[in-house]
Amino acid sequence: MRKPLHSLAFILASALAATPLALAQDKDKEKPTPAAKPPSAVNATPLKVQVVIARYQGEKKISSMPYMLTLNANNHANLRMGTRIPVTMATMNTPKDAPQPAPIQYQDVGTNIDCVATALDDGRYLLLISLEDSSIYPDDAPATSSRGNPSFRSFRASNSMVLKNGDTGQFTTATDKVTGETVKVDVTLTVLK
């Protein structure tokens, strides 16, 4: 059975019209898709976070310890600085003139800071900071042990703050119950160009 001529013309016209569409779709398949940026490269604004731990006796500043962390926005940084102090462990049954030395245990003393910076709108940054600071009490402090072993003080705080470039904020303030010293922690944010 023969198909009418107009049916063959219609089929041929349809096939020719579909060819450019098929070729265009094939070209789209050949185009490489742009590579996605890694998460760390998105808004990688370099930041400098300064943390200052200051101790006061009344209104008089007796110490000020600055710590600097450099990190990118939407990232984190850690700082660990300290030493291990030997502490002699005496037992109740050990006489003072025992010939064998008493066992020694080591105590960590120093500063640990963790900071996460997240970019917000209008040039603001959310800083999540966790701070731990420990030290030995001075010899004349009321907490000093009469047995010759040192006494230790520790300070821990976790908080968040929103700062802009050049802003300084007071992170926390606390007073030592033994010495009456006040600890103040200030944080300054600098956006590095």
C-alpha positions, 0 to 999 in steps of 0.5 A, spaced: 500 500 500 502 506 497 502 512 502 500 519 499 505 524 497 503 529 502 504 524 508 511 523 506 512 530 505 509 531 512 514 526 515 520 528 512 518 536 514 517 533 521 524 530 521 528 535 518 525 540 523 527 536 529 534 535 527 536 542 529 533 541 536 536 534 537 543 537 535 542 543 540 540 538 545 547 534 544 551 541 544 548 542 551 550 536 553 557 537 551 558 543 555 562 542 561 558 545 567 562 550 571 565 547 577 562 548 584 567 552 589 569 549 595 565 551 601 571 554 604 572 558 598 565 561 599 566 568 602 573 567 605 574 574 608 581 574 612 579 576 619 584 577 625 581 576 632 585 579 638 583 576 645 586 580 651 585 577 658 587 582 663 587 582 671 585 587 675 586 588 683 581 594 684 582 599 679 589 597 678 591 593 672 596 588 674 597 584 667 594 584 660 595 578 656 594 579 648 592 573 644 591 573 636 588 568 631 587 569 624 582 565 620 577 566 614 570 568 615 565 562 615 571 558 618 574 556 625 581 557 629 584 554 635 590 556 639 593 552 645 599 555 649 601 552 655 606 548 659 605 542 664 607 543 672 610 537 676 606 536 682 608 532 688 603 527 690 603 525 697 599 519 700 597 519 707 601 513 709 608 516 706 612 519 712 616 526 711 623 522 711 621 517 706 627 514 702 623 513 696 621 520 692 613 521 692 610 520 685 609 526 681 603 528 677 603 533 671 598 539 671 596 543 665 597 550 665 596 555 660 591 558 655 586 555 650 582 559 645 577 556 640 573 561 635 568 560 629 567 566 625 561 567 621 559 572 616 553 576 617 550 582 613 552 589 613 559 587 614 558 584 621 561 577 623 558 573 629 564 570 633 563 564 637 569 564 642 570 558 647 576 560 652 580 556 658 585 560 662 589 556 668 595 559 672 599 558 678 597 562 684 603 567 686 606 565 692 603 570 697 596 568 695 591 566 700 590 559 696 598 557 696 599 550 700 603 550 706 606 543 704 610 546 698 605 544 692 602 550 688 595 552 687 592 553 681 586 557 678 582 556 672 577 561 668 573 558 663 568 562 658 564 561 652 560 566 649 558 569 642 558 576 640 557 580 633 562 585 631 564 589 625 571 591 622 575 595 628 570 594 633 572 591 640 567 588 645 567 586 652 567 578 652 566 577 659 568 579 666 569 575 673 572 576 680 576 570 683 573 569 690 580 567 693 584 573 691 579 578 689 582 579 682 577 581 676 579 578 670 576 582 664 576 579 657 576 584 651 575 581 643 577 586 637 575 584 630 579 586 624 578 585 617 584 584 613 584 587 606 
